[in-house]
C-alpha cells in the first residue's frame, strides 16, 4: 500500500524552497500564514503566501478580498523595511484577525487570522575585516542570525577556511580599506585583521565615511589607547573616536576564539536592538 503524502507537508516544502531562493538572492519578502480560519474561509489552516516588492510571488491564503488585503498589508511591511534599511530598523511580525463581513465586506461569514513575518536578512549588514581564528568563529556564529555577513581579507587561504553560508559573502581584497565605501550605509563593522597597522587604515575609512551603525575593533586596552590617539592626531574629533568599541565585545567569557565570538555577537545584538 502506497504512502499518501500530507498535502500540508508539500505546501511547507514548496514554501521553504521558494523562500530559500529569495533569501539567496537577497530579496526582502513577507510570508503570510493562515493560522486560524473560522467559518467559511476558502483555505485551510497553514496555507501560506509569499509577497515581494512586486506583489504576490507564491502561494495563496484564499484569494479574493482577503488575499488582496493581506498583500496590501505585506507590501506596507516591506516598504517599512526598505525605508529603515540604512538604520537597521527591525520590522516585527504581526498577527491580524479579519472579520470577513465587517472588515472586508464579503458575503460569506466567518473570520481569518493571518500571521505576517518579514524576511530580515537584508536589514542587518555586518562586515568583518579579517578571516583569522576569531573571525572564523565570529562569522560562523553570526551566520546563524537573520543578517548579511561580509568577511573581507587579503588572504585567500584564510577565507577558504570559512564554510560557505547562504547569508555570507567572502571578499578577497588586496586593499581592505577600499571595501568600506562599497558596503551599505548603516553597516556594523568589526575589525579583526592582523593588528593595529592593518586595522587603523580600515577604521580611518569608516570614520571618514561616517555612515556606520557600529564600529568594533578587537584588541586590548593599550591597543585601544594607541588607536584612538593616532586618530585624534590625524584630526578626527573626540566624538568620532568615541564611537569606536575597542576592545569589541561584552566583558564576558574567556579569551578563546569561540567565547570571544559570543561576546562580540552579544554586543552586536545589543546595539541592533537599541537602534530598533
SVG drawing of the C-alpha trace seen along z (x, -y; Angstrom):
<svg xmlns="http://www.w3.org/2000/svg" viewBox="-23 -68 74 70">
<polyline fill="none" stroke="black" stroke-width="0.4" points="0.0,0.0 1.5,-3.3 2.1,-6.2 -0.2,-9.2 1.7,-12.4 0.3,-15.0 -0.8,-18.0 0.4,-20.5 3.8,-18.9 4.0,-19.6 3.0,-23.2 5.7,-23.7 8.3,-22.0 7.4,-24.2 7.4,-27.3 10.8,-26.6 12.2,-26.1 10.8,-29.4 11.8,-31.3 15.4,-29.9 15.6,-31.0 14.6,-34.6 16.9,-34.7 19.8,-33.6 19.1,-36.5 18.8,-38.9 15.2,-39.7 13.1,-41.2 9.8,-39.3 6.9,-38.8 5.3,-35.4 1.6,-35.3 0.3,-32.3 -3.4,-31.5 -3.2,-30.4 -6.9,-30.4 -9.8,-30.1 -13.3,-30.4 -16.4,-29.7 -16.5,-29.9 -12.8,-30.6 -11.6,-29.4 -8.4,-27.9 -7.2,-25.5 -5.1,-26.3 -1.4,-26.6 -1.9,-28.0 0.9,-30.3 1.7,-33.1 4.9,-34.9 4.8,-38.6 7.8,-40.6 8.0,-44.2 6.5,-43.2 3.4,-41.7 2.3,-38.1 5.2,-35.8 4.0,-32.4 1.1,-30.6 -2.3,-31.7 -4.2,-32.4 -7.6,-32.2 -7.7,-34.7 -10.3,-37.4 -10.7,-40.3 -8.9,-38.6 -5.8,-37.9 -5.9,-41.4 -6.0,-43.0 -3.2,-40.6 -1.0,-41.5 -1.6,-45.2 -0.5,-44.8 2.5,-42.7 3.6,-45.4 3.3,-48.0 5.6,-46.0 8.2,-45.6 8.1,-49.3 8.9,-49.9 11.9,-47.5 13.1,-49.5 12.6,-52.8 14.6,-51.7 17.3,-49.8 20.0,-52.3 19.2,-52.4 18.8,-48.6 15.2,-49.0 13.6,-45.7 10.0,-45.1 8.3,-42.9 5.9,-40.0 2.2,-40.8 -1.0,-38.8 -4.2,-40.2 -7.8,-38.8 -10.2,-39.8 -14.0,-39.6 -14.9,-38.7 -18.2,-40.6 -17.3,-43.6 -13.7,-44.2 -13.8,-43.0 -17.5,-43.3 -17.5,-39.7 -20.8,-37.8 -19.6,-34.7 -19.4,-34.8 -16.5,-33.8 -13.1,-35.2 -9.5,-34.6 -6.4,-35.2 -3.2,-35.8 0.3,-35.9 2.8,-38.2 6.5,-37.9 9.2,-39.7 12.5,-38.4 15.1,-40.4 18.3,-39.2 18.6,-42.3 18.1,-44.6 21.3,-43.9 24.7,-44.0 27.8,-43.0 31.3,-43.5 34.1,-41.5 37.6,-42.7 39.9,-39.8 39.5,-36.0 41.7,-34.7 40.8,-32.3 38.5,-34.7 36.9,-35.9 36.1,-32.4 34.3,-31.7 32.5,-35.0 31.4,-34.7 30.1,-31.1 28.0,-32.4 26.7,-35.5 25.6,-33.5 23.0,-31.7 21.3,-35.1 19.0,-36.9 21.7,-39.1 24.1,-39.5 27.7,-38.8 30.6,-40.1 34.0,-38.8 36.9,-40.7 40.6,-39.6 43.6,-39.8 44.5,-36.2 42.6,-33.7 43.8,-30.7 42.1,-32.1 38.9,-33.0 38.7,-29.4 38.7,-28.1 35.3,-29.7 32.4,-27.5 30.0,-28.9 26.6,-30.1 23.6,-31.5 23.9,-34.8 27.8,-35.1 29.8,-36.9 33.6,-36.5 35.7,-39.2 39.3,-38.9 40.7,-42.4 44.3,-43.5 43.4,-46.9 40.8,-46.2 40.1,-49.8 38.8,-50.4 36.0,-48.0 34.4,-50.3 32.9,-52.6 31.3,-49.6 29.3,-48.5 25.7,-49.6 25.1,-52.6 24.3,-51.5 26.7,-48.5 28.0,-47.1 31.8,-47.0 34.1,-44.7 37.9,-45.0 40.0,-42.0 42.7,-41.9 46.4,-41.2 46.9,-44.0 47.0,-47.8 48.9,-48.5 46.1,-47.0 43.1,-47.9 44.0,-51.6 43.5,-52.3 40.2,-50.5 38.9,-52.4 40.1,-55.6 38.0,-55.0 34.9,-54.0 35.1,-57.3 35.6,-59.3 32.6,-57.8 30.6,-58.4 27.7,-56.0 28.4,-53.1 25.9,-51.8 28.6,-50.2 32.4,-50.2 34.2,-47.5 37.9,-46.7 39.4,-43.6 42.3,-44.2 43.5,-45.2 43.1,-48.5 46.6,-49.6 45.8,-48.9 42.6,-51.0 44.6,-53.9 47.1,-53.7 44.3,-53.5 42.3,-56.4 45.5,-58.5 46.5,-58.0 43.1,-59.0 43.0,-62.1 46.4,-63.2 45.0,-62.8 42.3,-65.3 39.3,-63.2 37.1,-64.7 36.8,-63.1 33.1,-62.5 34.0,-60.5 36.7,-58.5 34.4,-57.7 32.2,-55.7 34.9,-53.0 34.3,-50.0 37.7,-48.7 38.1,-46.1 35.0,-44.9 32.6,-42.6 30.9,-42.4 33.1,-41.7 32.1,-38.0 33.8,-34.7 37.4,-33.7 40.0,-34.5 39.2,-31.5 38.0,-32.3 34.6,-30.8 33.9,-32.8 35.2,-36.0 32.8,-35.4 29.9,-35.1 30.9,-38.3 31.1,-40.2 27.8,-38.7 26.1,-39.7 27.3,-43.3 26.1,-43.5 22.7,-42.2 22.6,-44.6 23.4,-47.5 20.9,-46.4 18.1,-46.2 18.9,-49.6 18.7,-51.1 15.4,-49.4"/>
</svg>
